[in-house]
Amino acid sequence: MVDAARARKLADRIQQIVAEMLERRIKDPRLGFVTVTDTRITNDLRDATVYYTVYGSDGERAETAAALESAKGVIRSEVGRKTGVRHTPSITFVMDSLMENAAHIDDLLAKARAKDAEVARAAQGAAPAGEANPYREPAPADLDDEADGEDLDDLDAAEDGEDGRSGRPSS
């Protein structure tokens, strides 16, 4: 089993090497404005997945993917040379949809803000449907229990069952 910290360091190093290679050494005209966003490596250090984003249209993204696939061997050789690991991991390039997901979330948040503003405008002049205070308020404490016409003995008798036992638990 490989140490997770070692795998993370190797993934970070691979990300740096690939980004540097794309910036300086790979001169393919199909390669667009590429940003390497993340690199993940398997626990056995055999396969590395490099996530990237491309600024541009769908056609430019497809051309960049083809350019990365054709440069995969050169990039893997450089990764092996600069990392010094016994087995150079195979590299897979995956288009990162982070930007599209972020734009989608921004659109959803804008719609939610618009709905909230619409609800706030509708509620601006609204009044409650029922009474102003729908909750019962306790009776004033200065009234006597017998003022209601009820006797405390009658209340105790109502609480007792027909067999004379109280509904309250005995202590």
N, C-alpha and C positions, 0 to 999 in steps of 0.2 A: 504494500500500500504506500502511496506517495504522500508526502506531507502536503497538506492543503496550502500552506504558506509558500512552499516551493512552487507548486503549480500556479498559484496566483502571480508570483514574481516572474515565472517563465511566460505566462500569458501577457503580462504587462510589457515584458521585454520584446515579445513577438509583435505586439501592437506598435511599439516604437520603431522596430526595424521595418515593418511593413509600411508604416506611414512615411518613414524616411525614404524608403525605396520608391514609393509612389510619387513623392515630391521631387526627388533628385535623379533617379536612375532610369525609371521606366519612361520612355519617350514615345509611347504609342499615341498617335493622334486621336484615336477613339476614346482615350481616357479623359473623362470630364473632370469637373471640380469635385474630387472625392475627399471625404472625411472618414477616417477610421474611427468608429465610435466605441467599439468594445472588442475584446478577444477573449474567448473561453477555450479552455483546454480540458480534455478528458482526464480522469484520474490516473490513467496509465501513461499519460504524456505522449500518446500516439497520434491524436487528432486534435487539430486546432481549428476553431471556427472564428473567422474574422468578420465582424459586422461593420458595414460601411453605409454611408449615405451619399447621394449624388444630388447636387443642385442642378436642376434642369428639367427638361421634358421627359416623357416616357421613352422616346427614341434615344435620347442621350443616356438614359439609364441602361437601356438594352445594350448600347454600344460600349458603355463602361463595363458592364458585366462580361461582355465578350473579351474586352481588353484584359481584364483581370484574370479570366480563365486562361488566356494565352500566355500571360506573364507568370502564371502560378509556379512553374518549374524554376525560373530564375529567382523568384522571391523565396521559394523553399530552400534553394541552395544557399542564399544569403543568410537566411534564418539559421540554418545548420552551421554555417561558418562562424556567425557572430555569437551564437548561444553556447556552442561547445558541448551540447548534450550528445549522448551516445547514439540515440536514434532521433533523427530530425522528424518532427511531427508533420503529418500530411496537413495541407492547408485547404480549407473550404471557405469560399467567400459567400456571404449571405447579405442580401440587401436588407438594411435595417429600416423598418417602417416607423421609426420613432417620430420623424417629422410629420408624417401623415397622421399618425395617432394624436400627436399634440395639436395639430390643426383641427382635427375632428373634435377633440375635447374642448378647444377654444370655441368652436361653433356651437357646441352643446351648451356651454356656459353662457354664451351670448343669447341664445334662445331662452335659457332659464331666467336671465336678467330681464329680458323683454317681457316674459310672462309675469314675473314678479312686479314689474312696473305697471303692467296692465291690471293686475289684481289690486295693487295699491291705489291706482286711479279709481277703480270701481268701488273700493271700500272707503274712499275719502268722505263721501257724504252719507254713508250708510248709518242706520240706526239699528239697535238690537231688535230682534223679532218679538221678543216677549217683554216681560216686565223689566224695569231698569235693574232691579236686583232679584234674580231668580232664586236665590238661596233663602232658606228659612232662617229667620233670626230667632234666637232664644227669647222666651218670654221674660219680661222684666222681673228681677228678683224680689221686688217689694210686694208683689201680689202674694197673698196667702193661698195655700193649697185649698182651703175650704171656700175661697171666693169663687172657684169654678163650680161649686155645687157638689163637688166630689169629696167624699170622706176618705181619709187615709185607710180606715178599716175596710172600706169597700174595695180599695185598690189591692190590699193584701189578700182579700178573699178572691178577687179575680185572678190573682197570680197563682193561688193554690188550685190544684187539680180537684176533680170530683171526689177523689178518695181522701182529700185533706192533706195530701203531701205537697210540699212546696216544689216548684219547678227548679228551685235553686239547689245546687249540690250541697250536701251536708258536710260540715267540717268536723 
